[in-house]
Amino acid sequence: MAEDINNLVLEHLRAVRGDIRDMREILREQGSRLTRIELGLAVLRRDQGTDAEGVAEMGLRLDRLTDKIHRIGRRLDITD
């Protein structure tokens, strides 16, 4: 009787160990996936910063062109 109880307890402990092993593997996999997501977000943020830099540069170029057009208009005496 006591031996049967011991065997039953051991069987349950083995099952618990197996479940814990499976959970550890799942946690490792989820950690890897989370790391890949974080890296992807970092790339997106870097790209967004690069895009903002490009927009600022284009704005500067547009401002310079506008200034040149105004100067040309003044020289030709066709300003608004």
Phi, psi and omega in degrees: 000310179296324179293323177296319179294316178300317179296321179295317178297315179299320179297317178293320178298320177296319179296318179296317178300318178297318178297318179296319178300315179297319180295321177299318179296318178297317179297320177299315180297317179295322177297319178295317179296319179297319178298318178295322177295316179298319178296319177299318177296321178298320178295317179297319179295319178297315179298320179296319177297319178296319178297317179297322178297317179296319179296318179297319179296318179295323176298318178297316179297319179296318177299318179295317178296320178298316177299317180296318180296319178296318178296317178298317180297320178295317180297323181271359180058046177234033182286158181290000000 
